Amino acid sequence: MAESFKNMFDKPFFGRFVNDLSLVLQNMSVDKFITLVMDEEWENRGYKQRIAHITTVLHKFMPTEYKEAVAKIFKLLDCVKVRLLDFSKIDDKNFNLLTLEYGVILDHYVERYGIEDYETSVKAIERITQFTTCEFVTHAFIVKYQDEMMKQMLAWSKHPHWGGKEACIGRVQTSSAVGDVIA
């Protein structure tokens, strides 16, 4: 039987994630982070619930000001990009989905804590999507900022490697509905 996808979030994963975070956040502790994440409810959480919980725990370590938190995410991406694929050279034969294994946590952070700061969040989505898809995070922004976000997505769609352009589809099977915004 195949391993459940939610189990990708294990102690070795958190060790790598927190080690990377400690490059830009001085208050990071692998043990403290893992203890807070893998609480008594951990095993009962599904994949999306785990992402939401990890994001909540991450928020406790991030600067309280959203713009400062995004600046830390940008520094993190700059630190780890040396070991990741160069997305400017990716083609259909050389595409490694979710190259940044914790990218889904970063984009969920933007969705959860940045929905009221459109400008900063759009910049964050643009940077994060160079390492992983931000397809699902864009849905909340399309609903809240329909005109601005659709113009932004049109601009992004001209880039050959931007992974979120399919997010403006009215309903993707694995995501929530964007509703009447696109229909």
C-alpha atoms as an extended CHARMM CRD file, in Angstrom:
* protein
*
       183  EXT
         1         1  MET       CA              0.0000000000        0.0000000000        0.0000000000  PROA      1               0.0000000000
         2         2  ALA       CA              1.2780000000        3.4590000000       -0.8860000000  PROA      2               0.0000000000
         3         3  GLU       CA              2.3540000000        5.8790000000        1.8290000000  PROA      3               0.0000000000
         4         4  SER       CA             -0.1680000000        8.6500000000        2.5280000000  PROA      4               0.0000000000
         5         5  PHE       CA              0.8730000000       11.9780000000        0.9970000000  PROA      5               0.0000000000
         6         6  LYS       CA              0.2610000000       13.7440000000        4.3150000000  PROA      6               0.0000000000
         7         7  ASN       CA              3.1190000000       11.7300000000        5.8020000000  PROA      7               0.0000000000
         8         8  MET       CA              5.6740000000       13.6780000000        3.7750000000  PROA      8               0.0000000000
         9         9  PHE       CA              5.5720000000       16.0370000000        6.7660000000  PROA      9               0.0000000000
        10        10  ASP       CA              7.7970000000       13.9740000000        9.0500000000  PROA      10              0.0000000000
        11        11  LYS       CA             10.6980000000       14.7160000000       11.4060000000  PROA      11              0.0000000000
        12        12  PRO       CA             13.3490000000       14.6910000000        8.6420000000  PROA      12              0.0000000000
        13        13  PHE       CA             11.1820000000       17.1140000000        6.6130000000  PROA      13              0.0000000000
        14        14  PHE       CA             10.8780000000       19.4630000000        9.5890000000  PROA      14              0.0000000000
        15        15  GLY       CA             14.5930000000       19.1780000000       10.2650000000  PROA      15              0.0000000000
        16        16  ARG       CA             15.3380000000       20.4080000000        6.7340000000  PROA      16              0.0000000000
        17        17  PHE       CA             12.6220000000       23.0630000000        6.8760000000  PROA      17              0.0000000000
        18        18  VAL       CA             13.7160000000       24.4880000000       10.2330000000  PROA      18              0.0000000000
        19        19  ASN       CA             17.3980000000       24.3360000000        9.2870000000  PROA      19              0.0000000000
        20        20  ASP       CA             16.5880000000       26.4400000000        6.2230000000  PROA      20              0.0000000000
        21        21  LEU       CA             14.4230000000       28.8030000000        8.2710000000  PROA      21              0.0000000000
        22        22  SER       CA             17.2200000000       29.2410000000       10.8010000000  PROA      22              0.0000000000
        23        23  LEU       CA             19.2590000000       30.8720000000        8.0120000000  PROA      23              0.0000000000
        24        24  VAL       CA             16.9330000000       33.8850000000        8.2650000000  PROA      24              0.0000000000
        25        25  LEU       CA             15.1570000000       33.5120000000       11.6150000000  PROA      25              0.0000000000
        26        26  GLN       CA             17.4230000000       33.5570000000       14.6350000000  PROA      26              0.0000000000
        27        27  ASN       CA             14.7380000000       32.2380000000       17.0190000000  PROA      27              0.0000000000
        28        28  MET       CA             14.2610000000       28.9110000000       15.2220000000  PROA      28              0.0000000000
        29        29  SER       CA             14.6140000000       25.6970000000       17.1840000000  PROA      29              0.0000000000
        30        30  VAL       CA             14.1120000000       22.3500000000       15.4510000000  PROA      30              0.0000000000
        31        31  ASP       CA             12.9490000000       20.6870000000       18.6730000000  PROA      31              0.0000000000
        32        32  LYS       CA             10.5270000000       23.4590000000       19.6390000000  PROA      32              0.0000000000
        33        33  PHE       CA              9.0780000000       23.6710000000       16.1270000000  PROA      33              0.0000000000
        34        34  ILE       CA              8.5780000000       19.8980000000       15.8490000000  PROA      34              0.0000000000
        35        35  THR       CA              7.0300000000       19.7460000000       19.3350000000  PROA      35              0.0000000000
        36        36  LEU       CA              4.5290000000       22.4750000000       18.4490000000  PROA      36              0.0000000000
        37        37  VAL       CA              3.7050000000       20.9410000000       15.0630000000  PROA      37              0.0000000000
        38        38  MET       CA              3.5050000000       17.2760000000       16.0130000000  PROA      38              0.0000000000
        39        39  ASP       CA              1.0470000000       17.7940000000       18.8430000000  PROA      39              0.0000000000
        40        40  GLU       CA             -1.5710000000       15.3390000000       20.1440000000  PROA      40              0.0000000000
        41        41  GLU       CA             -3.8410000000       16.0430000000       17.1370000000  PROA      41              0.0000000000
        42        42  TRP       CA             -1.1270000000       15.6000000000       14.4850000000  PROA      42              0.0000000000
        43        43  GLU       CA             -1.9760000000       12.0390000000       13.4470000000  PROA      43              0.0000000000
        44        44  ASN       CA             -5.6690000000       12.9000000000       13.0140000000  PROA      44              0.0000000000
        45        45  ARG       CA             -5.0210000000       15.7800000000       10.6160000000  PROA      45              0.0000000000
        46        46  GLY       CA             -5.3120000000       15.3270000000        6.8790000000  PROA      46              0.0000000000
        47        47  TYR       CA             -2.9370000000       16.8500000000        4.3360000000  PROA      47              0.0000000000
        48        48  LYS       CA             -4.5900000000       20.2850000000        4.1250000000  PROA      48              0.0000000000
        49        49  GLN       CA             -5.1610000000       20.4160000000        7.8790000000  PROA      49              0.0000000000
        50        50  ARG       CA             -1.4800000000       19.6760000000        8.4210000000  PROA      50              0.0000000000
        51        51  ILE       CA             -0.4710000000       22.4940000000        6.0900000000  PROA      51              0.0000000000
        52        52  ALA       CA             -2.7760000000       24.8920000000        7.9510000000  PROA      52              0.0000000000
        53        53  HSD       CA             -1.3820000000       23.7860000000       11.3190000000  PROA      53              0.0000000000
        54        54  ILE       CA              2.2440000000       24.0680000000       10.1710000000  PROA      54              0.0000000000
        55        55  THR       CA              1.4680000000       27.5640000000        8.8860000000  PROA      55              0.0000000000
        56        56  THR       CA              0.0060000000       28.5410000000       12.2660000000  PROA      56              0.0000000000
        57        57  VAL       CA              3.1270000000       27.2850000000       14.0430000000  PROA      57              0.0000000000
        58        58  LEU       CA              5.4110000000       29.0110000000       11.5270000000  PROA      58              0.0000000000
        59        59  HSD       CA              3.5740000000       32.2810000000       12.1860000000  PROA      59              0.0000000000
        60        60  LYS       CA              4.6680000000       32.0990000000       15.8500000000  PROA      60              0.0000000000
        61        61  PHE       CA              8.3070000000       32.3200000000       14.7270000000  PROA      61              0.0000000000
        62        62  MET       CA              7.8600000000       34.9390000000       12.0050000000  PROA      62              0.0000000000
        63        63  PRO       CA              7.9190000000       38.7200000000       12.4800000000  PROA      63              0.0000000000
        64        64  THR       CA              4.4820000000       40.0060000000       13.4760000000  PROA      64              0.0000000000
        65        65  GLU       CA              4.4730000000       42.6150000000       10.6940000000  PROA      65              0.0000000000
        66        66  TYR       CA              3.4100000000       40.8540000000        7.4630000000  PROA      66              0.0000000000
        67        67  LYS       CA              5.7760000000       42.8350000000        5.2140000000  PROA      67              0.0000000000
        68        68  GLU       CA              8.6920000000       41.8590000000        7.4670000000  PROA      68              0.0000000000
        69        69  ALA       CA              7.5950000000       38.2090000000        7.3680000000  PROA      69              0.0000000000
        70        70  VAL       CA              7.5290000000       38.2990000000        3.5570000000  PROA      70              0.0000000000
        71        71  ALA       CA             10.9980000000       39.8690000000        3.5700000000  PROA      71              0.0000000000
        72        72  LYS       CA             12.1650000000       36.8390000000        5.6030000000  PROA      72              0.0000000000
        73        73  ILE       CA             10.5370000000       34.5120000000        3.0590000000  PROA      73              0.0000000000
        74        74  PHE       CA             12.4060000000       36.3310000000        0.2700000000  PROA      74              0.0000000000
        75        75  LYS       CA             15.7030000000       35.9350000000        2.1580000000  PROA      75              0.0000000000
        76        76  LEU       CA             14.9200000000       32.2540000000        2.6840000000  PROA      76              0.0000000000
        77        77  LEU       CA             14.3020000000       31.7750000000       -1.0440000000  PROA      77              0.0000000000
        78        78  ASP       CA             17.5670000000       33.5600000000       -1.8470000000  PROA      78              0.0000000000
        79        79  CYS       CA             19.4390000000       31.2520000000        0.5550000000  PROA      79              0.0000000000
        80        80  VAL       CA             17.9980000000       27.9940000000       -0.7790000000  PROA      80              0.0000000000
        81        81  LYS       CA             17.8740000000       28.8300000000       -4.4630000000  PROA      81              0.0000000000
        82        82  VAL       CA             21.5110000000       27.8590000000       -5.0010000000  PROA      82              0.0000000000
        83        83  ARG       CA             20.6380000000       24.1960000000       -4.4960000000  PROA      83              0.0000000000
        84        84  LEU       CA             17.4360000000       24.1810000000       -6.5550000000  PROA      84              0.0000000000
        85        85  LEU       CA             16.7890000000       23.9690000000      -10.2750000000  PROA      85              0.0000000000
        86        86  ASP       CA             17.1190000000       27.1190000000      -12.3440000000  PROA      86              0.0000000000
        87        87  PHE       CA             13.4830000000       27.7040000000      -13.2800000000  PROA      87              0.0000000000
        88        88  SER       CA             14.4950000000       29.9280000000      -16.1900000000  PROA      88              0.0000000000
        89        89  LYS       CA             15.7660000000       26.7940000000      -17.9600000000  PROA      89              0.0000000000
        90        90  ILE       CA             12.9080000000       24.4030000000      -17.2310000000  PROA      90              0.0000000000
        91        91  ASP       CA             11.0740000000       22.8090000000      -20.0970000000  PROA      91              0.0000000000
        92        92  ASP       CA              8.5000000000       20.0270000000      -20.2850000000  PROA      92              0.0000000000
        93        93  LYS       CA             11.2470000000       17.3780000000      -20.2200000000  PROA      93              0.0000000000
        94        94  ASN       CA             13.0110000000       18.8750000000      -17.1960000000  PROA      94              0.0000000000
        95        95  PHE       CA             10.2710000000       19.8390000000      -14.7400000000  PROA      95              0.0000000000
        96        96  ASN       CA             10.5160000000       18.8510000000      -11.1090000000  PROA      96              0.0000000000
        97        97  LEU       CA              7.1460000000       19.5790000000       -9.4970000000  PROA      97              0.0000000000
        98        98  LEU       CA              7.3820000000       21.0260000000       -5.9930000000  PROA      98              0.0000000000
        99        99  THR       CA             11.1220000000       21.5610000000       -6.1890000000  PROA      99              0.0000000000
       100       100  LEU       CA             10.9200000000       23.4300000000       -2.9070000000  PROA      100             0.0000000000
       101       101  GLU       CA              9.2990000000       20.7620000000       -0.7610000000  PROA      101             0.0000000000
       102       102  TYR       CA              7.9340000000       23.2600000000        1.7470000000  PROA      102             0.0000000000
       103       103  GLY       CA              6.7340000000       25.7620000000       -0.8550000000  PROA      103             0.0000000000
       104       104  VAL       CA              3.1250000000       24.8130000000       -0.1540000000  PROA      104             0.0000000000
       105       105  ILE       CA              3.5920000000       26.0510000000        3.4150000000  PROA      105             0.0000000000
       106       106  LEU       CA              5.0170000000       29.3630000000        2.2240000000  PROA      106             0.0000000000
       107       107  ASP       CA              2.1910000000       29.9760000000       -0.2230000000  PROA      107             0.0000000000
       108       108  HSD       CA             -0.3910000000       29.0370000000        2.4180000000  PROA      108             0.0000000000
       109       109  TYR       CA              1.2890000000       31.5630000000        4.7310000000  PROA      109             0.0000000000
       110       110  VAL       CA              0.7470000000       34.2570000000        2.0920000000  PROA      110             0.0000000000
       111       111  GLU       CA             -2.8980000000       33.2780000000        1.6490000000  PROA      111             0.0000000000
       112       112  ARG       CA             -3.6270000000       33.1420000000        5.3640000000  PROA      112             0.0000000000
       113       113  TYR       CA             -1.7420000000       36.1670000000        6.6370000000  PROA      113             0.0000000000
       114       114  GLY       CA             -1.5020000000       38.3460000000        3.5440000000  PROA      114             0.0000000000
       115       115  ILE       CA             -5.0100000000       38.5120000000        2.1260000000  PROA      115             0.0000000000
       116       116  GLU       CA             -5.3930000000       42.1020000000        3.3710000000  PROA      116             0.0000000000
       117       117  ASP       CA             -2.0900000000       43.2370000000        1.8010000000  PROA      117             0.0000000000
       118       118  TYR       CA             -2.5490000000       42.7200000000       -1.9240000000  PROA      118             0.0000000000
       119       119  GLU       CA              0.6420000000       44.4250000000       -3.1270000000  PROA      119             0.0000000000
       120       120  THR       CA              3.0040000000       42.5950000000       -0.7800000000  PROA      120             0.0000000000
       121       121  SER       CA              1.2380000000       39.2800000000       -1.3620000000  PROA      121             0.0000000000
       122       122  VAL       CA              1.3860000000       39.5420000000       -5.1570000000  PROA      122             0.0000000000
       123       123  LYS       CA              5.1350000000       40.1090000000       -4.9030000000  PROA      123             0.0000000000
       124       124  ALA       CA              5.3880000000       37.0980000000       -2.5880000000  PROA      124             0.0000000000
       125       125  ILE       CA              3.3720000000       34.8870000000       -4.9370000000  PROA      125             0.0000000000
       126       126  GLU       CA              5.5620000000       35.9630000000       -7.8430000000  PROA      126             0.0000000000
       127       127  ARG       CA              8.7250000000       34.9810000000       -5.9470000000  PROA      127             0.0000000000
       128       128  ILE       CA              7.4450000000       31.7550000000       -4.3730000000  PROA      128             0.0000000000
       129       129  THR       CA              6.0650000000       30.4660000000       -7.6770000000  PROA      129             0.0000000000
       130       130  GLN       CA              9.6240000000       30.3990000000       -9.0180000000  PROA      130             0.0000000000
       131       131  PHE       CA             10.1740000000       27.4340000000       -6.6910000000  PROA      131             0.0000000000
       132       132  THR       CA              6.7700000000       25.7570000000       -6.4520000000  PROA      132             0.0000000000
       133       133  THR       CA              3.2090000000       26.2490000000       -7.6100000000  PROA      133             0.0000000000
       134       134  CYS       CA              1.1020000000       29.0030000000       -6.0790000000  PROA      134             0.0000000000
       135       135  GLU       CA             -1.9330000000       27.8660000000       -8.0200000000  PROA      135             0.0000000000
       136       136  PHE       CA             -4.1770000000       27.4420000000       -5.0010000000  PROA      136             0.0000000000
       137       137  VAL       CA             -3.1500000000       30.5650000000       -3.0970000000  PROA      137             0.0000000000
       138       138  THR       CA             -4.2730000000       32.7170000000       -5.9900000000  PROA      138             0.0000000000
       139       139  HSD       CA             -7.9070000000       31.6100000000       -5.6040000000  PROA      139             0.0000000000
       140       140  ALA       CA             -8.4510000000       33.6640000000       -2.4420000000  PROA      140             0.0000000000
       141       141  PHE       CA             -6.9180000000       36.7030000000       -4.1200000000  PROA      141             0.0000000000
       142       142  ILE       CA             -9.0430000000       36.2630000000       -7.2520000000  PROA      142             0.0000000000
       143       143  VAL       CA            -12.1760000000       36.2310000000       -5.1130000000  PROA      143             0.0000000000
       144       144  LYS       CA            -11.1780000000       39.2670000000       -3.0220000000  PROA      144             0.0000000000
       145       145  TYR       CA             -9.4040000000       41.3170000000       -5.7270000000  PROA      145             0.0000000000
       146       146  GLN       CA            -11.0360000000       40.0650000000       -8.9040000000  PROA      146             0.0000000000
       147       147  ASP       CA            -10.0680000000       42.8080000000      -11.3740000000  PROA      147             0.0000000000
       148       148  GLU       CA             -6.5710000000       43.4470000000      -10.0240000000  PROA      148             0.0000000000
       149       149  MET       CA             -5.7120000000       39.7720000000       -9.7170000000  PROA      149             0.0000000000
       150       150  MET       CA             -6.9750000000       38.8040000000      -13.1580000000  PROA      150             0.0000000000
       151       151  LYS       CA             -4.8810000000       41.6080000000      -14.6900000000  PROA      151             0.0000000000
       152       152  GLN       CA             -1.8940000000       40.3890000000      -12.6970000000  PROA      152             0.0000000000
       153       153  MET       CA             -2.4570000000       36.8010000000      -13.7730000000  PROA      153             0.0000000000
       154       154  LEU       CA             -2.6950000000       37.8960000000      -17.3990000000  PROA      154             0.0000000000
       155       155  ALA       CA              0.6840000000       39.5930000000      -17.0310000000  PROA      155             0.0000000000
       156       156  TRP       CA              2.1350000000       36.5100000000      -15.3370000000  PROA      156             0.0000000000
       157       157  SER       CA              0.6760000000       34.2020000000      -18.0000000000  PROA      157             0.0000000000
       158       158  LYS       CA              3.1180000000       35.6260000000      -20.5230000000  PROA      158             0.0000000000
       159       159  HSD       CA              5.9910000000       34.0400000000      -18.6040000000  PROA      159             0.0000000000
       160       160  PRO       CA              6.6020000000       30.4930000000      -19.9210000000  PROA      160             0.0000000000
       161       161  HSD       CA              7.2100000000       28.9970000000      -16.4820000000  PROA      161             0.0000000000
       162       162  TRP       CA              4.6860000000       30.6560000000      -14.2270000000  PROA      162             0.0000000000
       163       163  GLY       CA              2.8720000000       27.7640000000      -12.5570000000  PROA      163             0.0000000000
       164       164  GLY       CA             -0.2760000000       29.4740000000      -11.3330000000  PROA      164             0.0000000000
       165       165  LYS       CA             -1.9240000000       30.5840000000      -14.5290000000  PROA      165             0.0000000000
       166       166  GLU       CA             -4.2170000000       27.5480000000      -14.4640000000  PROA      166             0.0000000000
       167       167  ALA       CA             -5.5720000000       28.8280000000      -11.1390000000  PROA      167             0.0000000000
       168       168  CYS       CA             -8.0770000000       31.0640000000      -12.8960000000  PROA      168             0.0000000000
       169       169  ILE       CA             -9.9820000000       27.9970000000      -14.0890000000  PROA      169             0.0000000000
       170       170  GLY       CA            -13.4020000000       28.1290000000      -12.4390000000  PROA      170             0.0000000000
       171       171  ARG       CA            -12.9200000000       24.8810000000      -10.5550000000  PROA      171             0.0000000000
       172       172  VAL       CA             -9.8640000000       22.6950000000      -10.4580000000  PROA      172             0.0000000000
       173       173  GLN       CA            -10.6670000000       19.1740000000       -9.2200000000  PROA      173             0.0000000000
       174       174  THR       CA             -8.2240000000       19.3610000000       -6.3200000000  PROA      174             0.0000000000
       175       175  SER       CA             -9.0450000000       22.8790000000       -5.1880000000  PROA      175             0.0000000000
       176       176  SER       CA            -11.8570000000       25.0290000000       -3.9520000000  PROA      176             0.0000000000
       177       177  ALA       CA            -14.1910000000       26.7040000000       -6.3840000000  PROA      177             0.0000000000
       178       178  VAL       CA            -13.4280000000       30.2370000000       -7.4530000000  PROA      178             0.0000000000
       179       179  GLY       CA            -17.1750000000       30.5380000000       -7.9020000000  PROA      179             0.0000000000
       180       180  ASP       CA            -18.9270000000       33.0000000000      -10.1460000000  PROA      180             0.0000000000
       181       181  VAL       CA            -15.8160000000       35.1560000000      -10.4040000000  PROA      181             0.0000000000
       182       182  ILE       CA            -14.5870000000       33.3000000000      -13.4830000000  PROA      182             0.0000000000
       183       183  ALA       CA            -17.7850000000       31.7380000000      -14.8070000000  PROA      183             0.0000000000
